[in-house]
Amino acid sequence: MNANPVQPAILTAGLRKSFGTNVVLAGLDLDVPRGTVFSLLGATGPGRPPPSRSSPR
């Protein structure tokens, strides 16, 4: 019997993010087990810039 439980890959409690007075994330709790496929999408999708902004100028 294993006395040590597997630690989660991602563990947060009450995560908060703001830009100045604009709170964009408040009270996020996550417990993602190891070996789990996980994705977090925002209002604009994965948060990546469009291809035109990704290429060097």
PDB file of N, CA, C and O in Angstrom:
ATOM      1  N   MET A   1       0.839  -1.180   0.000  1.00  0.00           N
ATOM      2  CA  MET A   1       0.000   0.000   0.000  1.00  0.00           C
ATOM      3  C   MET A   1       0.886   1.246   0.000  1.00  0.00           C
ATOM      4  O   MET A   1       1.859   1.326   0.750  1.00  0.00           O
ATOM      5  N   ASN A   2       0.544   2.206  -0.838  1.00  0.00           N
ATOM      6  CA  ASN A   2       1.320   3.436  -0.956  1.00  0.00           C
ATOM      7  C   ASN A   2       0.768   4.481   0.010  1.00  0.00           C
ATOM      8  O   ASN A   2      -0.389   4.884  -0.105  1.00  0.00           O
ATOM      9  N   ALA A   3       1.587   4.914   0.952  1.00  0.00           N
ATOM     10  CA  ALA A   3       1.141   5.892   1.946  1.00  0.00           C
ATOM     11  C   ALA A   3       1.207   7.317   1.420  1.00  0.00           C
ATOM     12  O   ALA A   3       0.597   8.214   2.001  1.00  0.00           O
ATOM     13  N   ASN A   4       1.947   7.546   0.314  1.00  0.00           N
ATOM     14  CA  ASN A   4       2.081   8.885  -0.248  1.00  0.00           C
ATOM     15  C   ASN A   4       1.162   9.044  -1.450  1.00  0.00           C
ATOM     16  O   ASN A   4       1.401   8.424  -2.486  1.00  0.00           O
ATOM     17  N   PRO A   5       0.110   9.864  -1.341  1.00  0.00           N
ATOM     18  CA  PRO A   5      -0.771  10.074  -2.492  1.00  0.00           C
ATOM     19  C   PRO A   5      -0.021  10.829  -3.599  1.00  0.00           C
ATOM     20  O   PRO A   5       0.916  11.579  -3.325  1.00  0.00           O
ATOM     21  N   VAL A   6      -0.439  10.624  -4.826  1.00  0.00           N
ATOM     22  CA  VAL A   6       0.179  11.307  -5.963  1.00  0.00           C
ATOM     23  C   VAL A   6      -0.148  12.791  -5.883  1.00  0.00           C
ATOM     24  O   VAL A   6      -1.306  13.177  -5.726  1.00  0.00           O
ATOM     25  N   GLN A   7       0.882  13.609  -5.993  1.00  0.00           N
ATOM     26  CA  GLN A   7       0.682  15.054  -5.972  1.00  0.00           C
ATOM     27  C   GLN A   7       0.086  15.506  -7.297  1.00  0.00           C
ATOM     28  O   GLN A   7       0.433  14.953  -8.341  1.00  0.00           O
ATOM     29  N   PRO A   8      -0.807  16.503  -7.284  1.00  0.00           N
ATOM     30  CA  PRO A   8      -1.401  16.988  -8.526  1.00  0.00           C
ATOM     31  C   PRO A   8      -0.360  17.699  -9.392  1.00  0.00           C
ATOM     32  O   PRO A   8       0.634  18.221  -8.888  1.00  0.00           O
ATOM     33  N   ALA A   9      -0.606  17.710 -10.699  1.00  0.00           N
ATOM     34  CA  ALA A   9       0.273  18.426 -11.628  1.00  0.00           C
ATOM     35  C   ALA A   9       0.066  19.932 -11.483  1.00  0.00           C
ATOM     36  O   ALA A   9       1.020  20.704 -11.578  1.00  0.00           O
ATOM     37  N   ILE A  10      -1.176  20.346 -11.253  1.00  0.00           N
ATOM     38  CA  ILE A  10      -1.517  21.760 -11.054  1.00  0.00           C
ATOM     39  C   ILE A  10      -2.425  21.847  -9.833  1.00  0.00           C
ATOM     40  O   ILE A  10      -3.425  21.136  -9.730  1.00  0.00           O
ATOM     41  N   LEU A  11      -2.060  22.723  -8.923  1.00  0.00           N
ATOM     42  CA  LEU A  11      -2.875  22.927  -7.726  1.00  0.00           C
ATOM     43  C   LEU A  11      -2.896  24.421  -7.415  1.00  0.00           C
ATOM     44  O   LEU A  11      -1.849  25.015  -7.158  1.00  0.00           O
ATOM     45  N   THR A  12      -4.076  25.027  -7.435  1.00  0.00           N
ATOM     46  CA  THR A  12      -4.222  26.435  -7.070  1.00  0.00           C
ATOM     47  C   THR A  12      -5.413  26.575  -6.136  1.00  0.00           C
ATOM     48  O   THR A  12      -6.348  25.775  -6.169  1.00  0.00           O
ATOM     49  N   ALA A  13      -5.362  27.589  -5.320  1.00  0.00           N
ATOM     50  CA  ALA A  13      -6.484  27.889  -4.420  1.00  0.00           C
ATOM     51  C   ALA A  13      -6.618  29.403  -4.326  1.00  0.00           C
ATOM     52  O   ALA A  13      -5.713  30.090  -3.853  1.00  0.00           O
ATOM     53  N   GLY A  14      -7.760  29.914  -4.784  1.00  0.00           N
ATOM     54  CA  GLY A  14      -8.024  31.346  -4.691  1.00  0.00           C
ATOM     55  C   GLY A  14      -7.163  32.197  -5.609  1.00  0.00           C
ATOM     56  O   GLY A  14      -6.875  33.349  -5.283  1.00  0.00           O
ATOM     57  N   LEU A  15      -6.744  31.656  -6.752  1.00  0.00           N
ATOM     58  CA  LEU A  15      -5.892  32.396  -7.683  1.00  0.00           C
ATOM     59  C   LEU A  15      -6.600  33.652  -8.159  1.00  0.00           C
ATOM     60  O   LEU A  15      -7.782  33.620  -8.503  1.00  0.00           O
ATOM     61  N   ARG A  16      -5.869  34.759  -8.177  1.00  0.00           N
ATOM     62  CA  ARG A  16      -6.437  36.053  -8.559  1.00  0.00           C
ATOM     63  C   ARG A  16      -5.459  36.765  -9.462  1.00  0.00           C
ATOM     64  O   ARG A  16      -4.249  36.715  -9.242  1.00  0.00           O
ATOM     65  N   LYS A  17      -5.988  37.441 -10.500  1.00  0.00           N
ATOM     66  CA  LYS A  17      -5.156  38.223 -11.413  1.00  0.00           C
ATOM     67  C   LYS A  17      -5.889  39.507 -11.751  1.00  0.00           C
ATOM     68  O   LYS A  17      -7.088  39.495 -12.032  1.00  0.00           O
ATOM     69  N   SER A  18      -5.162  40.615 -11.721  1.00  0.00           N
ATOM     70  CA  SER A  18      -5.766  41.888 -12.093  1.00  0.00           C
ATOM     71  C   SER A  18      -4.757  42.723 -12.865  1.00  0.00           C
ATOM     72  O   SER A  18      -3.546  42.547 -12.730  1.00  0.00           O
ATOM     73  N   PHE A  19      -5.273  43.623 -13.664  1.00  0.00           N
ATOM     74  CA  PHE A  19      -4.468  44.599 -14.386  1.00  0.00           C
ATOM     75  C   PHE A  19      -4.951  45.958 -13.910  1.00  0.00           C
ATOM     76  O   PHE A  19      -5.987  46.451 -14.355  1.00  0.00           O
ATOM     77  N   GLY A  20      -4.195  46.559 -13.006  1.00  0.00           N
ATOM     78  CA  GLY A  20      -4.653  47.795 -12.376  1.00  0.00           C
ATOM     79  C   GLY A  20      -5.880  47.495 -11.532  1.00  0.00           C
ATOM     80  O   GLY A  20      -5.843  46.631 -10.656  1.00  0.00           O
ATOM     81  N   THR A  21      -6.956  48.204 -11.795  1.00  0.00           N
ATOM     82  CA  THR A  21      -8.201  47.980 -11.055  1.00  0.00           C
ATOM     83  C   THR A  21      -9.119  46.968 -11.743  1.00  0.00           C
ATOM     84  O   THR A  21     -10.175  46.627 -11.211  1.00  0.00           O
ATOM     85  N   ASN A  22      -8.721  46.491 -12.917  1.00  0.00           N
ATOM     86  CA  ASN A  22      -9.528  45.533 -13.677  1.00  0.00           C
ATOM     87  C   ASN A  22      -9.193  44.104 -13.241  1.00  0.00           C
ATOM     88  O   ASN A  22      -8.144  43.573 -13.605  1.00  0.00           O
ATOM     89  N   VAL A  23     -10.079  43.487 -12.467  1.00  0.00           N
ATOM     90  CA  VAL A  23      -9.885  42.112 -12.012  1.00  0.00           C
ATOM     91  C   VAL A  23     -10.336  41.177 -13.133  1.00  0.00           C
ATOM     92  O   VAL A  23     -11.499  41.206 -13.537  1.00  0.00           O
ATOM     93  N   VAL A  24      -9.418  40.347 -13.634  1.00  0.00           N
ATOM     94  CA  VAL A  24      -9.742  39.457 -14.746  1.00  0.00           C
ATOM     95  C   VAL A  24      -9.909  38.010 -14.303  1.00  0.00           C
ATOM     96  O   VAL A  24     -10.424  37.186 -15.058  1.00  0.00           O
ATOM     97  N   LEU A  25      -9.484  37.699 -13.102  1.00  0.00           N
ATOM     98  CA  LEU A  25      -9.611  36.351 -12.556  1.00  0.00           C
ATOM     99  C   LEU A  25      -9.723  36.485 -11.042  1.00  0.00           C
ATOM    100  O   LEU A  25      -8.910  37.156 -10.407  1.00  0.00           O
ATOM    101  N   ALA A  26     -10.736  35.839 -10.471  1.00  0.00           N
ATOM    102  CA  ALA A  26     -10.923  35.959  -9.024  1.00  0.00           C
ATOM    103  C   ALA A  26     -11.395  34.634  -8.453  1.00  0.00           C
ATOM    104  O   ALA A  26     -12.449  34.122  -8.831  1.00  0.00           O
ATOM    105  N   GLY A  27     -10.612  34.090  -7.547  1.00  0.00           N
ATOM    106  CA  GLY A  27     -11.027  32.898  -6.813  1.00  0.00           C
ATOM    107  C   GLY A  27     -10.989  31.600  -7.599  1.00  0.00           C
ATOM    108  O   GLY A  27     -11.883  30.768  -7.447  1.00  0.00           O
ATOM    109  N   LEU A  28      -9.979  31.403  -8.434  1.00  0.00           N
ATOM    110  CA  LEU A  28      -9.877  30.161  -9.210  1.00  0.00           C
ATOM    111  C   LEU A  28      -9.232  29.071  -8.368  1.00  0.00           C
ATOM    112  O   LEU A  28      -8.119  29.241  -7.869  1.00  0.00           O
ATOM    113  N   ASP A  29      -9.931  27.952  -8.211  1.00  0.00           N
ATOM    114  CA  ASP A  29      -9.413  26.777  -7.518  1.00  0.00           C
ATOM    115  C   ASP A  29      -9.283  25.651  -8.540  1.00  0.00           C
ATOM    116  O   ASP A  29     -10.255  25.310  -9.214  1.00  0.00           O
ATOM    117  N   LEU A  30      -8.095  25.074  -8.658  1.00  0.00           N
ATOM    118  CA  LEU A  30      -7.854  23.962  -9.579  1.00  0.00           C
ATOM    119  C   LEU A  30      -7.099  22.856  -8.876  1.00  0.00           C
ATOM    120  O   LEU A  30      -6.226  23.116  -8.048  1.00  0.00           O
ATOM    121  N   ASP A  31      -7.435  21.634  -9.204  1.00  0.00           N
ATOM    122  CA  ASP A  31      -6.719  20.460  -8.726  1.00  0.00           C
ATOM    123  C   ASP A  31      -6.697  19.481  -9.904  1.00  0.00           C
ATOM    124  O   ASP A  31      -7.618  18.683 -10.078  1.00  0.00           O
ATOM    125  N   VAL A  32      -5.641  19.555 -10.703  1.00  0.00           N
ATOM    126  CA  VAL A  32      -5.528  18.750 -11.922  1.00  0.00           C
ATOM    127  C   VAL A  32      -4.556  17.601 -11.670  1.00  0.00           C
ATOM    128  O   VAL A  32      -3.372  17.838 -11.428  1.00  0.00           O
ATOM    129  N   PRO A  33      -5.038  16.365 -11.722  1.00  0.00           N
ATOM    130  CA  PRO A  33      -4.170  15.210 -11.470  1.00  0.00           C
ATOM    131  C   PRO A  33      -3.108  15.031 -12.552  1.00  0.00           C
ATOM    132  O   PRO A  33      -3.303  15.437 -13.698  1.00  0.00           O
ATOM    133  N   ARG A  34      -1.997  14.427 -12.183  1.00  0.00           N
ATOM    134  CA  ARG A  34      -0.955  14.081 -13.159  1.00  0.00           C
ATOM    135  C   ARG A  34      -1.538  13.151 -14.201  1.00  0.00           C
ATOM    136  O   ARG A  34      -2.381  12.308 -13.892  1.00  0.00           O
ATOM    137  N   GLY A  35      -1.085  13.306 -15.447  1.00  0.00           N
ATOM    138  CA  GLY A  35      -1.547  12.454 -16.527  1.00  0.00           C
ATOM    139  C   GLY A  35      -2.854  12.903 -17.154  1.00  0.00           C
ATOM    140  O   GLY A  35      -3.376  12.239 -18.049  1.00  0.00           O
ATOM    141  N   THR A  36      -3.391  14.036 -16.684  1.00  0.00           N
ATOM    142  CA  THR A  36      -4.645  14.561 -17.218  1.00  0.00           C
ATOM    143  C   THR A  36      -4.341  15.570 -18.318  1.00  0.00           C
ATOM    144  O   THR A  36      -3.430  16.387 -18.182  1.00  0.00           O
ATOM    145  N   VAL A  37      -5.106  15.513 -19.408  1.00  0.00           N
ATOM    146  CA  VAL A  37      -5.011  16.540 -20.444  1.00  0.00           C
ATOM    147  C   VAL A  37      -5.927  17.673 -20.020  1.00  0.00           C
ATOM    148  O   VAL A  37      -7.118  17.461 -19.788  1.00  0.00           O
ATOM    149  N   PHE A  38      -5.372  18.883 -19.916  1.00  0.00           N
ATOM    150  CA  PHE A  38      -6.116  20.019 -19.383  1.00  0.00           C
ATOM    151  C   PHE A  38      -5.901  21.235 -20.265  1.00  0.00           C
ATOM    152  O   PHE A  38      -4.786  21.487 -20.723  1.00  0.00           O
ATOM    153  N   SER A  39      -6.961  21.987 -20.502  1.00  0.00           N
ATOM    154  CA  SER A  39      -6.873  23.221 -21.275  1.00  0.00           C
ATOM    155  C   SER A  39      -7.783  24.257 -20.650  1.00  0.00           C
ATOM    156  O   SER A  39      -8.894  23.945 -20.222  1.00  0.00           O
ATOM    157  N   LEU A  40      -7.312  25.478 -20.600  1.00  0.00           N
ATOM    158  CA  LEU A  40      -8.094  26.574 -20.050  1.00  0.00           C
ATOM    159  C   LEU A  40      -8.200  27.641 -21.129  1.00  0.00           C
ATOM    160  O   LEU A  40      -7.196  28.227 -21.534  1.00  0.00           O
ATOM    161  N   LEU A  41      -9.421  27.889 -21.591  1.00  0.00           N
ATOM    162  CA  LEU A  41      -9.648  28.866 -22.657  1.00  0.00           C
ATOM    163  C   LEU A  41     -10.302  30.115 -22.097  1.00  0.00           C
ATOM    164  O   LEU A  41     -11.167  30.047 -21.223  1.00  0.00           O
ATOM    165  N   GLY A  42      -9.877  31.247 -22.613  1.00  0.00           N
ATOM    166  CA  GLY A  42     -10.478  32.510 -22.220  1.00  0.00           C
ATOM    167  C   GLY A  42     -11.454  32.991 -23.276  1.00  0.00           C
ATOM    168  O   GLY A  42     -11.833  32.244 -24.178  1.00  0.00           O
ATOM    169  N   ALA A  43     -11.852  34.236 -23.155  1.00  0.00           N
ATOM    170  CA  ALA A  43     -12.827  34.817 -24.082  1.00  0.00           C
ATOM    171  C   ALA A  43     -12.315  34.845 -25.517  1.00  0.00           C
ATOM    172  O   ALA A  43     -13.109  34.785 -26.456  1.00  0.00           O
ATOM    173  N   THR A  44     -10.998  34.936 -25.698  1.00  0.00           N
ATOM    174  CA  THR A  44     -10.427  34.980 -27.043  1.00  0.00           C
ATOM    175  C   THR A  44      -9.824  33.638 -27.439  1.00  0.00           C
ATOM    176  O   THR A  44      -8.969  33.579 -28.322  1.00  0.00           O
ATOM    177  N   GLY A  45     -10.258  32.574 -26.799  1.00  0.00           N
ATOM    178  CA  GLY A  45      -9.714  31.250 -27.107  1.00  0.00           C
ATOM    179  C   GLY A  45      -8.505  30.957 -26.250  1.00  0.00           C
ATOM    180  O   GLY A  45      -8.513  31.245 -25.053  1.00  0.00           O
ATOM    181  N   PRO A  46      -7.454  30.384 -26.843  1.00  0.00           N
ATOM    182  CA  PRO A  46      -6.297  29.976 -26.051  1.00  0.00           C
ATOM    183  C   PRO A  46      -5.379  31.118 -25.648  1.00  0.00           C
ATOM    184  O   PRO A  46      -4.378  30.886 -24.970  1.00  0.00           O
ATOM    185  N   GLY A  47      -5.696  32.345 -26.047  1.00  0.00           N
ATOM    186  CA  GLY A  47      -4.874  33.482 -25.646  1.00  0.00           C
ATOM    187  C   GLY A  47      -3.666  33.698 -26.528  1.00  0.00           C
ATOM    188  O   GLY A  47      -2.775  34.473 -26.182  1.00  0.00           O
ATOM    189  N   ARG A  48      -3.625  33.033 -27.649  1.00  0.00           N
ATOM    190  CA  ARG A  48      -2.500  33.200 -28.564  1.00  0.00           C
ATOM    191  C   ARG A  48      -2.824  34.287 -29.574  1.00  0.00           C
ATOM    192  O   ARG A  48      -3.984  34.448 -29.952  1.00  0.00           O
ATOM    193  N   PRO A  49      -1.819  35.037 -30.020  1.00  0.00           N
ATOM    194  CA  PRO A  49      -2.078  36.073 -31.029  1.00  0.00           C
ATOM    195  C   PRO A  49      -2.387  35.438 -32.380  1.00  0.00           C
ATOM    196  O   PRO A  49      -1.998  34.297 -32.629  1.00  0.00           O
ATOM    197  N   PRO A  50      -3.080  36.160 -33.254  1.00  0.00           N
ATOM    198  CA  PRO A  50      -3.337  35.613 -34.589  1.00  0.00           C
ATOM    199  C   PRO A  50      -2.026  35.374 -35.322  1.00  0.00           C
ATOM    200  O   PRO A  50      -1.019  35.994 -34.981  1.00  0.00           O
ATOM    201  N   PRO A  51      -2.005  34.481 -36.332  1.00  0.00           N
ATOM    202  CA  PRO A  51      -0.751  34.160 -37.035  1.00  0.00           C
ATOM    203  C   PRO A  51      -0.014  35.390 -37.569  1.00  0.00           C
ATOM    204  O   PRO A  51       1.216  35.396 -37.611  1.00  0.00           O
ATOM    205  N   SER A  52      -0.737  36.417 -37.972  1.00  0.00           N
ATOM    206  CA  SER A  52      -0.073  37.614 -38.506  1.00  0.00           C
ATOM    207  C   SER A  52       0.763  38.320 -37.447  1.00  0.00           C
ATOM    208  O   SER A  52       1.739  38.992 -37.780  1.00  0.00           O
ATOM    209  N   ARG A  53       0.399  38.179 -36.189  1.00  0.00           N
ATOM    210  CA  ARG A  53       1.168  38.803 -35.112  1.00  0.00           C
ATOM    211  C   ARG A  53       2.232  37.882 -34.553  1.00  0.00           C
ATOM    212  O   ARG A  53       3.078  38.315 -33.771  1.00  0.00           O
ATOM    213  N   SER A  54       2.200  36.599 -34.949  1.00  0.00           N
ATOM    214  CA  SER A  54       3.154  35.627 -34.423  1.00  0.00           C
ATOM    215  C   SER A  54       4.469  35.636 -35.188  1.00  0.00           C
ATOM    216  O   SER A  54       5.513  35.274 -34.644  1.00  0.00           O
ATOM    217  N   SER A  55       4.418  36.048 -36.443  1.00  0.00           N
ATOM    218  CA  SER A  55       5.623  36.002 -37.271  1.00  0.00           C
ATOM    219  C   SER A  55       6.473  37.246 -37.045  1.00  0.00           C
ATOM    220  O   SER A  55       5.949  38.331 -36.792  1.00  0.00           O
ATOM    221  N   PRO A  56       7.808  37.076 -37.140  1.00  0.00           N
ATOM    222  CA  PRO A  56       8.693  38.236 -36.961  1.00  0.00           C
ATOM    223  C   PRO A  56       8.480  39.243 -38.091  1.00  0.00           C
ATOM    224  O   PRO A  56       8.109  38.872 -39.205  1.00  0.00           O
ATOM    225  N   ARG A  57       8.711  40.476 -37.799  1.00  0.00           N
ATOM    226  CA  ARG A  57       8.535  41.538 -38.810  1.00  0.00           C
ATOM    227  C   ARG A  57       9.831  41.928 -39.419  1.00  0.00           C
ATOM    228  O   ARG A  57       9.868  42.804 -40.284  1.00  0.00           O
TER     229      ARG A  57
END
